[in-house]
Amino acid sequence: MKSTLIWALAALNVLLLVMFVGRTTGETAYAQARRPGDYIMIPGEVTGGSNSVVYIVDQSSHELSAMSYDDAMRRLDVMPTVNLDRIFASVAPANGKKPAR
């Protein structure tokens, strides 16, 4: 009984050592996980629509989305995400100057 406990503790120590070395030396599955986003939620109205909209901006991944609740159909309508970096990069001038009007 005593030797079984010693072997179990030794195996646990080896497992902990392998996990420690893996975390400190290289990329692991834990390092690739995304952290939770930093969100801004803005209520709004849609012109010509009867439902209110909540615009959602994820500041950590620079994405915009929107949600609206359709009371008649009893469902939540979700807009696909839009990458804001791509949109702002296409608008910004390449030379850094303001566009002429």
N, C-alpha and C positions, 0 to 999 in steps of 0.2 A: 504494500500500500504506500509506504514511504517513497520507494523508488519510482512509482507511477506518478506521484505528485511532483517529484523532482524533475522527471522527464517532461511533464506537462508545463512546468514553469520554464524549463530550458527552451522548449519549443515556442512558448509565448514570447520569451526574450528574443529569440531569433526572428520571429515574425515582426516584433516591434522594431528591431534593428533594420530589417529590410525595408520597412515602411519609412523609417527615418532617413535612411540613405537615399531611397527613391525620391522623397520629397525635397531633399536638399541638393541633389545633383542634377536633376533633369526635369523635363516636361512630363507631367503626369496628367491623368484625367482630371484631377482636382484643379490644376493650373489652367486648363482650358475652359472651365466652367465660367459662364458669364455672371457677373455680379448683378444684383437687382438694379433696375433703372432708377433714375432720378426724374420723376414725372411732374409735369405741369398740366393741369386739367382746366380748360376754359369753357364755360357754358356759352352757347350761342344759338342763334336762330337762322333758319334757312329761308331765303326769300322765296315766296310762293309755296312754302311747305307748311304743314300744320304741326310738325313735330319739332321739338327742341333737339339740339345737337350738343354733345360734349366733345370738344377737340382735345386730343391728348398728345403732348409733345414729350418724347423720351430724350432727355438731355444727355444721357450717357451714350446712346447709340445714334443720336441725331435723326430720329424718325418721327413722323407725324401720322396720326390716325384720328379717326372720329367714330363716335357711337351715337345711335339714336334709338329710342324705344318707340315702337309702333304700337300704340294702345289698341287700335282696332284689330290688328292681327295678333297681338300679344306676343311680340317677338322683338329681339334686340338686333338691329341692323348695324353691321360693323364695316367700316371702310378699310380697304387694304392699306398697309403701311406705305409711306412715301419717304424715301431717303432724302433728307434735307441737304446733306453735303453735295449730292449730285445736282440738285436744283440750284443751290447758291453758287456752285462752281460754274455753272453754265451762264449765270447772270453777271458774275463779277468780271470786270475787264482784265485782260492779261497784263496790261502795263501798270495797273494800280491806280490809274487816273479815273476821275469821274467821267461818265459818258456825257458827250455834248448834247445839248438840247436844241 
